[in-house]
Amino acid sequence: MGCCTRDYDTPPTIATPFREAVKDFTFGGFTIPKGWKWKWKWKIFRAINATNMNSEYFPNPENFDPSRFEGNGCAPYTFVPFSVGPRTCPGKDCARFVILTFIHNLVTKVQVGSCIS
């Protein structure tokens, strides 16, 4: 399953989920007040790959390494390909189903053999 999970960190189709500040906080030297929204009524957003590809949590994040998801997996909220909470991606379950169906068909219907005669 780690192999399936690792594929989710490819760049997302939608750049980011939008949010609104629910309390005052400081980030990168800037103070963001409660209720703050971005211009044009867009809300605060975070780049999904900012955590999914963070080398602090995933050594060599550009490399394919499904073993990083074995055992207890990742620390909470460090790998969130579909976001989290009530505004999670509505296509999350569909995407997982498609990937698992593909792997099932690959394993059960594809014959692997040697090309050497």
Buried (B, 14 or more C-beta within 10 A) or exposed (E): EBEBBBEBBEEBEEEBBBBEBEEEEEEEEEEBEEEBEEEEEEEBEEEBBEBBBEEEBBEEBEEEBEEBBEEEEBEEEEBBBBBEEEEEBEEEEEBBEEBEEEEEEEEEEEEEEEEEE
